[in-house]
Amino acid sequence: MRRSLLALLLVAGLSSVGCGAADTVLERVRSDGEPVTPVVTIGVLAPLSGGQTRQGAGVLNAVQQAVDDSGGVAGWEIAIEPVDLAGPDLESSVAEMVEDDTMVAVVTGFAADDIRRIVPALDEAGLTVLSPADADPRHVRGADPKAPLRPWSGYVTVAVDPAPEQVALAGHLVRAVGVTQVVIVTDGSSQSQTRAGDLVRALENRGVTAVTTLTWGGDPAAEPVVAAFAGLGTSGAVVVDAPPDVAADVAAARPSGSALALMTAPADLPAPVAAALEGALAPEPGLDPGRGGDELAAALQAGGRPEAVVPAGPAAYDGARLLVDTMGRCLPDPTNGGSPSRSACRAEVAGAEWSGLTGLIRFDEYGARLDLLPSVVSLREGVWGVPGA
């Protein structure tokens, strides 16, 4: 693999003539009086053959375009080293990445099996591993959500997860509220029915099967309403997908002690409605999974690259821009002949922030992207906020 010529000749020269000959060694690496530019490498380990070639090529193009658009790091050449994730000798390719002393980061992380197979070796070698496609919480917080433990200290994800708000709401109702029964009240529209179906499936995936869906007709004494609300108590919840005034009517009719949740968090509620909905839970959207595609297509066109934008492309572009930005702080002064430091660059990435095509990128203590997933908020005194904060 490619190594910095400066670093190689320094090692060879210093081992034979001692540290006092550093100036002489530096002279040997100059060509026609011009110093050799040191190299820092970003690896792109993606499917570049087989059935996922389009995805891999789209990520590689996005990374290359990001490095071009970044303007680089003064005094350094930033090289991109593509490696085929579907290649015949993946273990050997990963070993070469580990041994390449110019490489400080690898963009990869697509299929779960590949992540668990290759990330440990890259992480152990001190490389920063950045995924533009992985939103599996187990890869940043471990298998037990109640006792989070980061599996790989250098693994970060900038992926934008398309999980709907209903998934976040279901998770909060089950984990934080502890519901075992849910009544979903819709306004009868097709959109409301679709969201209710998404919530039903999300609840069932979390073990809650006692779920009833009904359309609110305005009469709390209607037989379907009475039957649905019967038996709901402190382990039950009523979820409303209807205008705020209708939600207030449902809230007043729900059984005492049952939790109240809304499908969406309405803004600027009138005071009487806000009072009726006091304590209600609601999901707020996460990052838009489609954001950044048009901007990336324009950048690729301007750069003379294929314009096909894959779902992970905008996140890969943003991740690469973030990596270059951190290199501007973690790389040593190139005039002193230093080599890239993996540990220094990993530390910079951990605390980095970058506002890109997909939104603001910043990481929590586990390497997960903050503000990624939909969040659940609670209405207290007319203001929506994080429950318990």
Phi, psi and omega in degrees: 000163183291135173235154176296121180300322179300313182295319182296314182289327176297314180298314181297315183291316183292329180291336184260330185241354177093167185294333182293348182261018184303318181297321179296318180295318178301322179296328182292335183266006177269140179242117181055037178082357181258133179289150175284131180284125179291155186244139168236139190241139169249120177275146174235103182259098188219161177289106183252007174211166179083200188289341181255023184301318182299317179298312181296316180295324179295320177292316179300314178299320180296318179295314180298319180294322179297317180296318178298316183288339184289335185085357175076195179237128185305128176086357183237146170262125178263115181257146175251125181247098179281138177227133184282115178295336179262013181291165186287337184229067186296320182301319179294320179296319178295320178298322178292323176298317180299320184279343182286106185286356174270347185273130179242342183210152178229130174266116180196189178105080181240278178280144184301318181298318179293320180301312183289341181273323189251333184296321181305317181292319179294319181293317180298330180280000177090003181285145168279128179245120184244125180254130175265002189227348188265119177239021179283115184298339180294336182278351176240335183240002181083182187280338185254107182295340180279343178224072184299136179215119185289119182291319185227119189290341181254011183263124177229152179234136177246013183298150175252111185275128180278018182301131181286163180299329182297328178294318178296318181296316179299316180299318181291318180299322182282311187284310188271322183268328178080035183286149173236348177224141181221136170247125180254122180252121181251169176266004177092348180287160180296323179295318179295320179295322179295315179296322178297319178297320177297319180292320178302312180296320180295322178292317179299322178295341179254014173092003179263108182252347178275077183236130178239136178244132178216158177262130183283124178255003178097351182248106181293346180266002179299144186303315179299324180291313181299317180295319181292322183280344183298129176089349177289132178220219183292344177261011180246162178217146173248122180250128185244129172239084184200167177304155185306321181293324176291320178301323179295321177295317178296319181300321180291333183268347186290157180298145179298135178092344180282148180286155178239133178221151176245152179291327179224158181263103180289148181259153173053057178288140172301148186305316180297321179292317179299321179294321180291332182260011181310128179087358180294148175260152177201148177273146170248144185293152173271208179288148179286117183293343180264000185289140173096350183296314181294319180295320178294319178301318179294320179295318179295321178296315179296330180273001179073024180253162176305139188269359181298121181254121180266162183307323182273359184299307180301321178292323177296319177299310180297319180297319179292322177296321177297318180299315180295320179299318179291328178298329177298342180251336186260342180281144179286169176299118184296338181286346179265001175077017180284156177263158177300141179254115179296318183294320180295319181289324177297318179296321179293320180296320183303324182255016187279157170225140178212127177264109187235201183297326183265003182112189182288131175253124170205156190243149171275186185292348181259358181091005177276148179287128178286154178063020184282305187269158172304145180242161180251131181239166182231144181271116179230117179054043176079006182236133177276131179206171180293128180304132176084351182284000000 
